[in-house]
Amino acid sequence: MLATIVEEAANPSTPWYWWAIGFGGQAVFGTRFLVQWLASERAGRSVMPLAFWWMSIVGGLLLLAYACFLGDPVFILGQSTGTLVYARNLSLLKNPKASEST
């Protein structure tokens, strides 16, 4: 992976904004775990705050866009299916009965 990053950095054909989208998506996606951890610490039990799912969708969509730009089918499939799961969790949280169990 590091070799690919170095190779891409040397390739001026990749526009800067795709780098921003890729790294931005990774930052949002990675930060969601910090949000979940802090929310769990505050609650004194394991919880998944609404922000976790929104950050999952935003980060996932940014990474999906970057994967599509790269044309990487493995990366595209992984981000596509993940984003569907995050969206489903958000829709379940809209149901008051579903949120009572968390």
N, C-alpha and C positions, 0 to 999 in steps of 0.2 A: 504494500500500500504506500509506504514512504517513497518507494521508487517511482510509483505512478504520480505522486504529488510533485516530486522533483521534476519528473518528465513534463508534467503539465505546466509547471512554473516556467519551464524553459520554452514552452510552446506559446508564442504570442497570439495564436489564433483563438484562444479562449478569451472571450470578453471578460473584463473585470467584474461586471455585474453578475455573471454566472458564479464566479468565485464568492461574491457577497451572498448570493442566494444559497449556495451550498454550505458555506460556513455559518451563515445566519440560521439556516434550518437546523444544523447540527447544534448550534448554541441553544436555540429554543428547546429542541428535543432533549438535550442533555440536562438543561436547567430544570426541567419538569420533575426530575428525581429529587432535587434539592427542595423544591416546593412541597412535594409529597412528604419528604422526611421532616421538614419543619412543621407542617400541619399535623403530622402524627405525634411529634414531640409535644406540641401544644395540647393536643387532645389526650395524650397519655395512652393512646392505642393506635393501631394502624388504621389510617383513613386515606381515602383518595379524594382530595378536594376537586371541585369543579375546574379550577385553574389547571390541574394536571391534565384533564381531558382536552381542554382548549389548547394548551401548549402542545399536547400530542398531535392534535389535528394540524395546527399551524406549522409546527416543525416537520410533521410528516408530509404535508403538501409542498412545503419548500424543498424538502429532500426529494420528493417525487418529481418536481419540476427539474431539479438538477439531474436526477437519474434519467429522465427523458432526454435532456440535452446531451448527456453522455451516451445515450442509447444502450444502456446496460440492462438487459432483460431481467437479470436476477435482482438487481437493485429496484427496478420498476415494480416487479411482482411483490417484493417484500414491502415496499412503501404503500402500494395500492391496497393490499389486504389489511395492513396495519391501520390505514386511514379509515377503512370501512368499520373496523372494530371500534376505533375511537369515536366515530360518529354514532355508532349503535349505543355505546355507553352513554353518550350525551343524551340521546333520545330516551333511554331508559331512566335517566335522572330527571327528565321532565315529568315522569310519572310519579306522583307523590307516594304511591304504594311501594314502588321500587326503592325510593330513597330512604324509606323507613328502616330498611334492613341494614344500612351502612353505618 
